[in-house]
Amino acid sequence: MGLYWRKVYKYDCNIIATMGMSEKKPVAEKPMEITMLGYEVVEKVAKPCATSARILVPKDWVGKRVRVVRLDP
C-alpha cells in the first residue's frame, strides 16, 4: 500500500473537510472578504516547486507566523 496522509482543512467555523492525496481541495466560487492585522505585506506570484508551489519571503520572517491568501481564482 502506498503512502497516504490526511490533513484537516477548516473552511468555515461549522465545516471541516478531511482530504487524501488524490482529492482536490474545494475552492470558493466567489471571492470572500478577509480582514487581518499584520506588520508587513508582500504580494508575489507562486512559482512551481516539485509537486507544489512556493513563494519566497524575506529572511527576517524565519520563525514568524505568516498567512498566505490566494488573490486570483
Backbone torsions as a table, in degrees:
resi	resn	phi	psi	omega
1	MET	NA	134.9	-177.8
2	GLY	-75.1	174.2	179.2
3	LEU	-66.2	133.1	178.7
4	TYR	-136.2	133.0	177.2
5	TRP	-130.7	158.9	177.5
6	ARG	-126.8	141.2	176.4
7	LYS	-135.8	141.1	-179.8
8	VAL	-99.3	125.1	176.2
9	TYR	-108.9	134.1	179.9
10	LYS	-105.7	113.8	-178.2
11	TYR	-97.4	-32.8	-174.4
12	ASP	-147.9	159.8	179.1
13	CYS	-58.0	-26.5	-175.3
14	ASN	-104.9	-9.8	-174.3
15	ILE	-120.3	127.3	174.1
16	ILE	-129.2	128.4	-179.2
17	ALA	-113.7	142.4	175.9
18	THR	-110.2	133.9	-174.1
19	MET	-129.5	150.0	173.3
20	GLY	-104.8	179.2	-176.3
21	MET	-62.9	-35.7	-174.1
22	SER	-82.1	-8.9	-178.2
23	GLU	-93.0	147.8	176.9
24	LYS	-95.5	142.9	179.0
25	LYS	-72.5	128.8	178.1
26	PRO	-63.9	149.6	-179.4
27	VAL	-120.1	142.0	178.0
28	ALA	-59.3	142.8	-178.7
29	GLU	-75.0	-28.4	179.0
30	LYS	-135.9	157.5	-179.2
31	PRO	-61.6	149.3	176.5
32	MET	-117.2	154.1	177.8
33	GLU	-86.6	130.8	-179.2
34	ILE	-125.9	128.5	177.8
35	THR	-114.6	127.5	-179.8
36	MET	-137.2	154.5	170.1
37	LEU	-106.5	138.4	-179.2
38	GLY	-160.6	-174.3	-175.3
39	TYR	-113.6	-22.5	-175.9
40	GLU	-159.6	148.1	179.3
41	VAL	-129.8	135.8	169.2
42	VAL	-127.2	143.5	176.1
43	GLU	-119.2	121.9	-177.1
44	LYS	-138.0	168.6	174.9
45	VAL	-101.0	130.1	178.8
46	ALA	-66.8	136.3	179.8
47	LYS	-108.1	148.2	178.4
48	PRO	-65.1	145.4	179.3
49	CYS	-152.3	100.0	-177.3
50	ALA	56.2	-114.6	-177.4
51	THR	-104.6	17.5	179.1
52	SER	-142.4	-160.5	177.3
53	ALA	-130.7	163.6	-178.8
54	ARG	-144.5	156.4	167.3
55	ILE	-130.9	144.9	178.2
56	LEU	-100.5	136.3	178.4
57	VAL	-119.2	164.4	-179.4
58	PRO	-56.6	145.5	-176.9
59	LYS	-60.3	-30.8	179.8
60	ASP	-72.1	-2.1	174.2
61	TRP	-85.5	-7.5	-179.0
62	VAL	-57.8	130.7	-179.8
63	GLY	83.8	-2.9	179.4
64	LYS	-96.6	154.0	174.7
65	ARG	-78.3	134.5	177.4
66	VAL	-132.9	160.7	175.8
67	ARG	-129.2	143.9	178.3
68	VAL	-120.4	128.6	179.8
69	VAL	-120.7	125.1	177.4
70	ARG	-77.7	129.2	-176.5
71	LEU	-97.4	-27.4	-179.2
72	ASP	-102.4	148.6	178.1
73	PRO	-69.0	NA	NA
